[in-house]
Amino acid sequence: MDSTKPLLLTDLVSGSKHVPSNYIRPEHDRPNLDEVEHYSLDGNSSSIPLIDLQRLHGPNHSDIINHIGHACQNYGFFRVKNHGIQEAVIDNMLRVAKEFFYLPESERLRSYSDDPFKTTRLSTSFNTRTEAVSSWRDYLRLHCNPLEDYVDEWPANPASFREEAAEYCRNVRGLARRLLAAISESLGLESDYVDRALGQHGQHMAINYYPPCPQPELTYGLPGHADPNVITVLLQDDVAGLQVRRNGKWVAVDPIPYTFIVNIGDQIQVLSNDRYKSVLHRAVVNSDKERISIPTFYCPSYDAIIGPAQKLIDEDEPAHYRSFTYGEYYEKFWNRGLQTQTCLDMFKTHIP
Ligand SMILES: O=C(O)CCC(=O)C(=O)O
């Protein structure tokens, strides 16, 4: 390795006018930004459903459960408002995230690792050990549950990072568990079904930092992929970049302040025996502005055994997947690199 070459994208490309060659996608695999569908955010139409979680408690409970079920089945994505997480918690998380990425290189690099199985690590692209083309992203990855097992590994600079990120994690964990109860109910399962299926529960967070890119049409922040976990709760700043696959097209999911974007991961697709879909999404970059997104990946513990819920299997719908441990799934996901073909196919039963 060239020891003088910066390890992180931010330091490599600061001020450069061209995308380095190892970030350029082959022509058949570029974002085609002109073909992306955009929806206005002024109310009448939306790229993904917006669900008011306040209405989960009260006389509209079953309407909201049905709304969540409909979104999981038809979009794999929805947005939530009135989710119970205070604006200050969100603001503080975004602030410390930005402050971290603005630290001098030498300070940031204290957290650097290219080992995808390290529980706290600052890295770049996706998996630099296996991928052929790099993605336009640096990211800090943190394990967050149980918090006390990991928080002392997290960056201590900026000074309030651990405190604010821990508060954010506790809040998102509460939200994720409420969502999992609603998703279980929407499948006709007991409300704690998914909760119990996850063993000890895992929670990981990525803080994605996408620097401005001089040629955004040539590369991705992250190429199309589905998430390997149970559900993802995504916070994004006010810069657009997330796009979701729908009816054969890429659709932009632009930011609405203080809402979260929720998507179904592969494990819910398995537990639901394919009733709910883990949908492809990607992040694109732009030439003007940096962007921060913070997905929380809620997941089973590695030893949890995942398979379709018995209640969702019958003669007409036999199990579409074999059972596996989440650890087995997770390793395949990281070792393979991001691909539009999901890992799910490797775990399918071959129904005649
Ligand atoms: O930046 C985004 O909006 C998407 C991030 C994402 O898909 C991921 O980190 O897996």
The ligand as a Gaussian input file, in Angstrom:
#p B3LYP/6-31G(d) Opt

LIG

0 1
 O      -27.427000       7.736000       2.536000
 C      -28.518000       7.215000       2.413000
 O      -29.558000       7.873000       2.318000
 C      -28.652000       5.712000       2.360000
 C      -27.662000       4.997000       3.221000
 C      -27.713000       3.506000       3.094000
 O      -28.465000       2.952000       2.315000
 C      -26.810000       2.683000       3.913000
 O      -25.977000       3.226000       4.662000
 O      -26.917000       1.428000       3.789000

